[in-house]
Amino acid sequence: MPDRRFFTAQGPFQLTELARIAGAELRPGDAGPRMMRDVAPLGLAGPDEVSFLDNPRYLDAFKSSRAGACIVAPDRAGDAPQGMALLLAKNPYRGYALIAQAFYPDPKPSSQIARTASVDPTAKIGEGTAVEPGAVIGARAEIGQNGTIGAGAVIGPGVVLGDEVHVGPCASIRYAIVGSRVRIFAGARIGEDGFGFAPDPAGHVKVPQLGRVLIGDDVEIGANATIDRGAGPDTEIGPGCRIDNLVQIGHNVKLGRGCIIIAQAGISGSTVLEDHVIIAAQGGLTGHLRIGSGARIGAQAGIMRDVPAGESVMGSPAFPHRQYWRQIATLSKLAGKKND
């Protein structure tokens, strides 16, 4: 159960209401008016709590769980313990996420501007937006409604934030136009200089970075992630992208819709990711590449060529995943023969 010092549950909710929220079907015969008071993991859930089964690795925990209700795929219904109500869904994890959001919605901003915040007189702040202590909002900045500017955060001159944008403590945003319903977590750096210079033995010559960062709606940017502004063209983050903690995105990079970039990955300048690309942890991409829609980049992969749409690659340098595993198997056999 979540620590009540930090989280406050809503509800309780009837099972019929939770089924509606999750887009699931209540198994015939299960009591729709039955009340659920919280969500919990399979091994900890009690008779008035909801859990879920998505990964078959946890099937044994599901079979022995005391949860009052569980969100499961229809083909797992026969494995449920007696007395457990079932919410049947094709994607149980998604259903659980929606139910957990219902129990634990985002807290509403206080809509106050702290006395110790520094807000330029020419800045515009929408109704319902909170500005926490120590935040700095520069000249001509425009901030939409019902957002939060966290303690110590810096919003640079001319920056535009849409509605319901939540900026975490000590994050900084400069040279950027940001859509609505965007979350930027603590310590993120958006719009700093791109890594641009003309090499010269007498001293490298800096190239002015004259572009912006454009961020679409419904994006999340993790703690201490960095997104450089463009050198002339803009750096673009498409709608619905999820960027994990400690990710580095270079200048002029363009991300399509719904891309997922996982912790410590780095994307060099002017590389283009089409829609729904996934880069696993510590993946590294050189500059000026094109990664096709739906491509998957494995953890610690080194990408030095374009990747076609839908392809999965692994290794450094990266190869298609089937070829990569064949090479690993061959090397293993060769090493075994040498040891013999």
Secondary structure, DSSP 8 states (H G I E B T S, - for coil): ---TTT------EEHHHHHHHHT-EE-TTS-TT-EE-EE--TTT--TTEEEE--SGGGHHHHHT---SEEEE-GGGGGG--TT-EEEE-SSHHHHHHHHHHHHS--------B-TT-EE-TT-EE-TT-EE-TT-EE-TT-EE-SS-EE-TT-EE-TT-EE-TT-EE-TT-EE-SEEE-SS-EE-TT-EEEE--S-EE--TT--EE------EEE-TT-EE-TT-EEE--SSS-EEE-TT-EE-TT-EE-TT-EE-TT-EE-TT-EE-TT-EE-TT-EE-TT-EE-SS-EE-TT-EE-TT-EE-S-B-TT-EEETTTTEEHHHHHHHHHHHHHHHHHHH-
